[in-house]
Amino acid sequence: MQSFPLCRRRTGPSALFVVAIALAGCASGPVPRGGPAAADAMPWMIKTLSPEQRAGLLLAGMSLEQKAQQLTGAVPEIVPELPHCKGARHVTGIPALRIPTLRVTNGPVGIGQNDCVALDTPPRMVYVNGLHVDEAVYFDASSAKATAVPSSIAVAASFDPAVATAFGELIGEEGSRLALHVFEAPGMNLARLPLAGRNFEYKGEDPYLAGVMSVAETRAVQGKGLIAVAKHYVGNEQEVNRMSVSERIDPQVLHELYLLPFEMAVKDGEAGAVMCSYNALNGAFACENEEMLSDVLRRQWGFQGYVQSDFFAAKSTAKAMRAGLDHEMPLPQFFAPDKLRAALNAGELTMSDIDTALRRRYVQMFKFGVFDRPIVQRPLDVEDGGRKARAMGVQTAVLLQNNGALPLPRDARRVLLVGKSSQIYAQQAVAGGSMVGTVMGAGGGSSDVVPFYTVTPAAGLRNVFAQSGNASVEVQLALVDDANAGATLDGRPVVFGDVLAAVAGADAVVVMAGTVAEEGADRASFNNAEGGLLTARGDSLDWYAPLPKAISFDGGDNAGRNSRTIAMIDRLLGVQSNTARPTHAKTALVLKDNAGVPLPARWLGARGPSMLEAWFPGQEDGHIVADLLLGVHNPSGKLPVTFPVEGQGFMETVSAGQYPGVMDAKGIPQVDYSEQLQIGYRWYDAHNKQPAFAFGHGLSYTSFAVEAQRLQLPASGAATYRVEATVRNTGARAGAEVLQVYLSVPSGSGLPQPPKRLVGFRKVALAAGASERVSIAVDPAASHHPLSVWDASRKAFVVPPGAYTVWVGSASDRLVSAGTFER
């Protein structure tokens, strides 16, 4: 601290330039003379300097009090530059130093909770970690509106980085127009547990897929001038006990699975920030885990950005900062001025530690122009946002099964839309946090986006039928109660038998069901406050909780309920049809899901319904689903998660130690990722289990063949392998297929491997009858380490000796060998 005496002195603008010259050693380059900014005694505002130079000059002119204020989020207040906004997702600026207010927005599925709620929002005062604050500024539905796009897992299902780019560009554009600077996404935790509450915010069960899509999103968001925050680093794969859970993850598993998307986002996406998570990992909380924040993130990967805490995830002052935490959100708690001063006086921190933390963030702020553009909000292009959301959505749905019902006949006279009266799927547009009778945006958690409008399923069907030339179609909406006894038909009270009669006479039947989830809770029911898990409930189309953001305890206010959706669908399928087609051949089941869901074996195959997985489509839900059901767009999505057969999935094997955790003597829940590398399709492969629908699966309204597979070995002096195959559209209409490449890596040197891993993919659009020769590179030096395994003894990825088999095909269970090679 004695090395930086002037940095602690309050200085006026006239003295700052002198201080900057005197402390040129604080900067990363010489102080220039002359120019407009220099005349203002603000040398860090000279745009021709590098971000590093500007950050150094700024730090040289700041007092300790100013630095402390900049290290944390602000208490709830009116945003200084936006007097119509009340918020608390920002760091208050310092006008005397030309430091702007840094505004942060949440929302991996769109601009949500964006630091601008209405001034007249009724306060909801609560004590949060010892501070009395108004929590309405974080969660109120008056937050500035934006486009509710399809969920992040839906984007992953496109298997197309161009869709992730479009997703990021729309979010980046809207964030820029709303005068925001930091976007807390992409989310890239893995779907280790199918029922984890935030799976829809992430990108599936495979680390390579999650990494590729996150890199594209990160580049697009940052291309619009927002800082992307890769989250949640690392191991935040469950919501139950998320603030306190202590996890044990084997180092090999950690590096090959859970760290890998982050490594790709840092190395290939150049993410400006990383968010440390709530959980403890291998003995240290994530926001004070020096191994993760410094050794891995910075020394191994070369990360140049800053680390922000998840909200209230910081646990300490000196320990966290010295471990690598740079920025505490959302309130001044552990990085509050009094705690920083105490740590400095005790010798636990130095001024250099504080400068390092601030420098990392200021460099990114200068890099992305935060200091150089005014905080002025501009209107969003609502129509353009809706068009883009719809265009994304039609590329993300997955056609799981088609027994003749799809596409719907465009000349249909009567279409029956069926859902549950207690569920949202057939009633309103779906996003995380939606509840019956509540427009999305009034739920909770990172999924909250307040849209300008929504398109309901029935309205979407009517609109798209009309656009297709059939304005006279009758679309009826039937909502059935949980007992499968009473119902409404177009709002009229009826009995369930009347709905069955309507099924018999309809030209087409569309059933909508699914699994809503959101931040704060997993899709599981617990029989006591200690977390005894009733697994039979949570992982099912039948189970739901009135408040999806709250843990459901058996017998409590938010007790799990049985919608009897599966029994309803069974009865619908059992109806004798009065039309030309049998009931199963005119029935389409549309699923809207957080992630994969178990399906009854009796629904699979020729006698089951056609099935379309639409995920959470966002505000254009009704149009997106109708476009696909009527064949206006040909489904081309692939599953980023495995769909098990009911009663035969991974969750049936999970111990309490794996989930939700076992309390130790101190009352801390302990979770062991004892399944090691066997998550998702790797578990099904290792146990020779056939799922309902495999990872990478997805059908089309046309058909494809993958032919003439070939492995091309590296040329002399080169290292990259190439996998080639011809993809042919063998059907009668245009469509898109995803060629997928997997690799079997030898399990040598005591480093076991699953049967295969995804190492490449490419989506190919083809006209009817057309073909294309596709080449996919597999580079051993790529950031996802396609040929390597993590050797904990060396703390490095190594290429194990032995035989490698390359597989190519259209899904993880539809592969043929393209060849083998030795290393």
Secondary structure, 3 states (H helix, E strand, C coil): CCCCCHHHCCCCHHHHHHHHHHCHHHCCCCCCCCCHHHHCCCHHHCCCCCHHHHHHHHHHCCCHHHHHHHCECCCCEECCCCCCCEECCEECCEHHHCECCEEEEECCCCCECCCCECCCCCCCEEEECCEEEECHHHHCCCCCCCCCCCCHHHHHHCCCHHHHHHHHHHHHHHHHHCCCCEECCCECCCCCCCCCCCHHHCCCCCHHHHHHHHHHHHHHHHHCCCEEEEEEECCCCCCCCCCCCEEECCHHHHHHHHCHHHHHHHHCCCCCEEEECCCEECCEEHHHCHHHHHHHHHHHCCCCCEEEECCCCCCCCHHHHHHCCCEECCCCCCCCHHHHHHHHHCCCCCHHHHHHHHHHHHHHHHHCCHHHCCCCCCCCCHHHHHHHHHHHHCCCCEEEECCCCCCCCCCCCEEEEEEECCCCCCCCCCCCCCECCECCCCCCCCCCCCCCCCCCHHHHHHHHHHHCCCCCCEEEEEEECCCCCEEEECCEEEEHHHHHHHHHHCCEEEEEEEECCECCECCCEECCCCCCEEHHHHCCCCEECCCCCCCEECCCCCCCEECCHHHHHHHHHCCCCCCCCCHHHHEEEEEEECCCCCECHHHCCCCCCEEEECCCCCCCHHHHHHHHHCCCCCCCCCCCCCECECCCCHHHHCCCCCCCCEECCCCCEEEECCCCCCCCHHHHHHCCCCCCECCCCCECCCCEEEEEEEEECCCCCCCCEEEEEEEEECCCCCEEEEEEEEEECCCCCCCCCCCCEEEEEEEEEECCCCEEEEEEEECCCCCCCCCCEEECCCCEEECCCCEEEEEEEEECCEEEEEEEEEC
